[in-house]
Amino acid sequence: MTIPLLCRTATPFSKSGALDEDALRQFLQRFIDAKLGVYLGSGGTGEGHTLSIDELRRVYQIGVEVCKGKVPVYANPPEQYTARATREHNQLALDCGVEVVNIYALAGLHSMRPTDMELVAYYNDVLSAIKHPVALAAQPLVGYSVKPEMIADLCHRYHQVVAVNLTGVTDLYFLQLKALINRDVAYYVPITASMHTLGFGATGLLATEANIIPKTYRRYLDLYEQKKFDELGFVYADIKRYLDYTSRWNPGPTRWVKMAMKAFKLPGGEGGVREPYRMPPDAEIKTFIEGLIKLGLPEIEEQARASGWPV
């Protein structure tokens, strides 16, 4: 059995700034080749907040067309301020045929921090209307954390919840949640500390960074399955150095993902980002790529050679 990995995929744009449908098809093929699943239209790396409803629909439709039956094809609609908007965005993805939709907590806009009562009412409103398989996002990117007891209660009351995404929370949170849930649910964790969280019972990984190094992540999981821990340690170290280096362009990986896509001439890379993001100047992209190449990751060096960078 192959350990699953899901990547919040970037959305390619053309030089004019339009959604580049052909580039999206080509970009998604990279994940199929590496046997990685995709989360489409994310508010972060997928720049989902910048996409119109029609563009989101096309992203979902193309993702299903290209990926379904080959790798998991899920939707990650951007977090919303109301239950109504969350339902509408999730239904749009479901109508396009995605297999699972990820549901965030209420967006923490203008200092909004829901009470437990408000948050439970929000989840009840959303989940009572969506009968399709869903994942719940426990990560606190909305501006606050969701208590593990609340996630567990939702898993017990709504059996369409098939997964929980655990980026940005502690290992203790994961262990507490797993102890509270007494039915089969998939748990997706980040790469950091995954050598033991997979041992604790995590189902698979979430890795936005796989937009640029999908084969490296597949190799990591393959080595874990094969119990080749000596080799695994080296690949893990490569990924951690990669994460540390790219973090200088955070918060949010959108900037450096698009910088790497442009520099390595990946499908849609020429289109860059949409506002409010702005592509850094060429000199900064050059510095970024030169430092990335110095990390010595085989997959980065392969892409650098293919795109004309000295290695």
N, C-alpha and C positions, 0 to 999 in steps of 0.2 A: 504493500500500500504506500503510495506516494504522499508524503507530508504536504499539505496544501500551503500555498503562500498566495496572498491577495495583495495586489498593488493598486494604490489610488493613482490611476493613470493620468498623465498630462493630456491636455487637449491641444492638438496642433492647429495653428492658424496660418493662413497665407500671408504673403508680404503686404497685402491690402488690409489685413486684420480680420478677414472673414474666416469662419470655420472652414478648415481644409479637409474635406471629406476623404479625398484620396490618400492624403497623408495619414489621416486617422486610421484607415484600413491598414496601411503599411506599418504604422507604429504598433497597432494591436497585434500584428503578426509576430512581432518580437516576443511577446508574452506567450503566444501559442508555442513558438519554437522552444521556449524555455520551460514550458509546462507550468506557467504561473497564471492564476486567476486574476481578474480585473474588477476594480471598482470604478465605475464610470461617473463623470460629472461632479466629482468632489468639489466642495467649496474652496479647498486649498489648492493642491497641485492641479486639479482639474479645472480651476478657475470657474467653477460652476456659478458663482454669484454674478459673473460677467456675461453669462450666456442667456440669451432670450429663451422663452419657452419653446419656440420652434427649433432653436439650436440644440437645446437640451434633448428634445425629442429625436433629432437626427443623431446625436451622440449615442443615445440609447439604441436606436434602431440599427445603426451601423455596428455597434458593439455586439448586439445579438446576432446580426447577420454574419459577422466575421468569426465570433468566438463560440457561440452556443454549440454544444455537443463536442467541443474540443477542450475548452478550459472553462472553469466557473465564470459566469458573467453576471456581476452584481451591479447595483446602482447605489451611489452615495449622495443622494440629493442634499444640497446645502442646507444647513440649519436655518430654521425659520423662527419668527417671533410669535406665531399663533398656531394652534392645532389645525385650523382650517388650511393655512398655507402649507403645513407639513403634509396633510392628507392629499392636497392637490398635487404637490410635487411628487409624492410617492406614487400616486395613482398614474401620473404621467409615465413614470418609469415602468410600472407594472403593465400598462397598456401596450408598451413596446416589447414586452416579452422577457424582461430580465428575470433571473431566477430568485434573487433575494434583494430586498431593499434595506439599507441601513437607516435607522432612525436616531437622530440626535435629540438631546434634551432641548428645551426652549433656548433660543439665542439670548445671550446675556447682553442685550443692547441697552444703552443709556442707564447703566447700573441696575438693570433688571436682574434680580435674584429671586426666583420663585420660592415660596414656602413649600413645605412638603405637600400640603393640601393642594396647592396650585399645580405642582408638578405631577402628582398622581392624577389629578383631573385631566391634565394635558395628555398624559399617556393613555388614560382610559378613552378619551375622545378619539385619539389617533388609532389605537389598536382595536377598538371595537368596530372601526370602519374598514380596517385592512385585514383581510383574512389570508392573504398571501404570505409565504415565508418572509420573516423579517429578522434583521440583526439589530441589537441595541448597542449604542455607543456609550461606553462608560467613561471615555476620556473627557477631561475637563476643559476642552478647547472652547466650550461655550461660555467660560468664565467662572465656572463653579463645578464641584464634583457632585455626582449622583451617588447616594448611599448604596452600598452593596445590598442591604436589606430590601431596598426599593426595587433594584434590578431583579433580585431573586423572586420577590413577590410577583412581579410582572411575568417572569418566566413560568411561574406556577399557574397563573391565572389565564395567560394567553399562550396557548400551545403552538401558535404560529411563530413564536420567537424560537429561532433555530440556532442563533449564534449571539455571542457577546464579544464586542471589540474592545480591547483593553490597553490601547495606547495611552501613555501618559499617567497611568496609575501604578502603584507599587506592587511588588510581588505579594505583599501581605494582603492587599485588596483582592488580588486574584485568588489567594488561598481562602480568604473569608467567603468570597462569593461562591467558590466551588463547594465549600462545606455547606452553604445554605441551599444550594439547588440540588434537588433530589430526582432529577430526570436528565436525559441526554440532551446536552446543549454543547455546541462547538465554542471553544474559547480561542480567540486569536490574540497573540501577544507580539510585541516588537522584538527585534533581533537582540537587543541588549539583554543579557542574562538569560537568553533563551536556552542555553545548554542545560540549565536546571529547570526553567519553567516548562519546557517540553517534558522533562522528567516528572514534573508535578502533575502533568495531565493536560497541558495545553494542546489544542488540536493542530494549530498551525501558526503561521506568522503573517503580520501585516507589515509591509515595507514599501513606503513611498520611494525610497532610494533605488528600488529595483527598476524604476523608469530608465536608469542609465546603466545599471549593471545586473540585468536579469539573470544572466547565466551564472554569475558569481553566487547569487542567492540560491539558485537551483543546486549548484554544486554543494553549498553548505548543507542544505537539507538532505541531499543524497548521501553525503558522508555521514551525517547524523544517523540516518536509517541504517547505513552499512556498519555503524559503530566503529568507524575509522577515526578515532578521536585525535590521534596525532595530527593527521592531515586537517581535520576539522578545526583544530586550534589555530593553524596558520590562516585558514580562510576567514575564520572569525576575527582574527587580528587584522587582516586586510580590511574587512568591512568596518571594524571599529575605527581604524585610521581614516578611512573614507568618510565616516560619519563625523569624526572630529574635525576634519579639514573643511567639509562643506558647511558645517554648522556656523562658520564665520559669516555666511551669507543668509543666515536665519534671522528673525523667526519666520518660520514657514519656508519650505524648500522650493517654492515656485520659481524664485529668481535663479537659483543655481541650476535647477533642472533645465530651465529654458536656455541658460547660458551654455550648458553642456550639449543640449540638443542642437543649438546653433553651431557651436564650434566643431562638433563631430559630424555635422551634416546629416543628422537623423531626420526622419520624415517630419516635416512641419517645423523644423528648427528655425528656418528663416523668418517665420512669422512672429517669433518672440512672444511677449506677454501682452495682456490687455490692461488698461488702466483699472485700478489705481497704480498697478505696478508699472515700472518703466525699465526697459533693458539697460543695463550698465553700459558705459562706453566700451568701445572695442579694446582699449588698453587694459581695462579691468578684466574683460573676458579672457584676454591673452594671459594675464597674470594668473587668473583662476585656473585655466587649463594647464599652464606650465607647472603649477603646483600640484594639480591633480595627477599629471603624468609622473611626477617625481615620487608619488606614493608607490609606484611599482606594481599596481594591480594588473594582472595579465589582460583582463577584459578591457580596461581603460587603455592599455598600450595597444591592443588590437584595434580599437576604435580610432585611436590617435593616428596610427599608421594608415588606416583606410581613408582618413580624411586629410592626410597630408601634413600632420604635425610631426616634428622631429622627436624621436624616442631614443 
